């Protein structure tokens, strides 16, 4: 995971932003499997939502109810004729006259029914049925529609509305009244008694919300989805559904509580798209008994997308339910979410990041690991015979022992290898005691000449480095050089200075956070000044390694301000070369790695080389690491041989 985010981290210098982008973009796990990012998941959620909108027609909710109602009316007409036949067969003329008269009146009522569904429901609620089965089916349909209508508005209360007995109806109204009261209390700045509310009505909410916010947000999502469904209908369809609702919800107190709760929830959650439509454009009717589940699914899609949009760090993904995502998008998405949820935890457990004041920071272990990865990447591109293994073939005069021995020569440190010395004497004189030693028997351990280097790396962070795509390569080299020196040459000193319009000393633990300046200017003079002050506190071979893509265009003026101009002002060139001269007098070698071959830069570098006797390399971001590391290692070998 750390390797996957390294380039982003080094480029922008922000661990938390790199983790966010990794969550957004996804990554490959160690087995090479693709882990979907939030961006891909959100796109699939939108596509799934659009598939539903392209499939269904919201006006179709009336078709299923109208068909059921038509079947009931046909049964009533058949019942009327059956009653007339029974009266005829009874032989009772008076009964036959009464039944025929009632049948005529009922047929006229049925023939004069309004064409719209809501009007028919209203008329039939006051209709005196002649067929008992038809009446029972109508009443069952009305109860079912009433329940479905309320469930579509409040899917959280489906358990409480399952039985619309007078007692349950009154309890539902009481519950809504308390919800409205709690919303008013919160609006007045008071804290409602949510625990007491759940003690009284918790059985009506099978999802078991843990807070008032969770309950209200879920109910608001359901009502908002229902409202968006209404907004998607034509004005005629919308009016018909509202009339049907008024016909079904004949309890005035219940209707008032529902309307009041809807207004309160809309005020509490104004950003849920209450005024928007869903954009349905399909032709498949939506049965009313399926509308609730479809609205739930759309609400789930919207909620998941909103949660993912608000997930600024892995911890916030804990609120997203992988099982819910599995139902909507499949197994791969759920597994990817699980990987993203434990992203930060795994990095913490590996000792690579730690949380400080609510933000994640890299640990020293992570900084070393990033440097080692950068170093490994560079060495993979280099030929082994160019870099060597940082060893020399002759013994030095220092005190660092090697794993080799040699015959003693006058002047060698007398680090006697006793076993080899005794063996040489036995070989010379044969077996027996005493073993007599002579100077030619002496064998000593080789020693490696230890030279100490002090290096300051100057890293150009001017705007041009980022605009020309060179910053990441340069920063990777800085990380690799830091890893090389700290691990292979622990006695060496490495200092770091970033420079744009001004220069800044960079502590090693802050190197991953270095990013480019958002100002124009390449202030080499200030950078060399800081480097010279840092190196004057060190001993051993001293050098400056400067990585840049431009000539000096800024310098520090008396009083501490900064002067900038492009093309380079002669005063800036003069002030920078004066600093080069000071470094030369202090025996500091300046090696420059140029990522641009402009006329101004080449002319300046040539003048600098004449003064300092350092070296210049004109290279590309792809080859920069090869040049820097080879040059550094070659210099280490030359220093040792000279010693």
Secondary structure, DSSP 8 states (H G I E B T S, - for coil): -HHHHHHHHHHH--HHHHHHHHHHHEEE-TTS-EEE-HHHHHHHHHHHHHHHHHHEEGGGHHHHHHHHHHHHHHHHHHHHHHHHHHHHHHT-HHHHHHHHHHHHHHHHHHHT--SSHHHHHHHHHT---S-HHHHHHHHHHHHHHHHHHHHHH-GGGTTTTSS--HHHHHHHHHHHHHHHHHHHHHHTT----HHHHHHHHGGG-TT--SSHHHHHHHHHHHHHHHHHHHHHS-HHHHHHHHHHHHHH---HHHHHHHHHHHHHHHHH-TTS-TT--------EE--HHHHHHHHHHHHHHHHHHHHHHH--SGGGGGGS-HHHHHHHH-HHHHHHHHHHHTHHHHHHHTTSEEEETTEEEE-HHHHHHHHHHHHHHHHHTS-HHHHTTS--SS--SSSEEEEEEEE--TTS---B-HHHHHHHHHHHH-SSSS----GGG-EEEEEE----EEEEEEEE-SHHHHHTT-HHHHHHHHHHHHHHHHHH-TTSEEEEEEESSSEEE--GGGGGG----SS----HHHHHHHHHHHHTT--SEEEEEEEESS---EEE-TTS-EEE-SS--HHHHHHHHHHHHHHHHTTEEEEEEES---HHHHHHHHHHHHHH---EEE--TTTHHHHHHHHHHHHHHHHHHH-
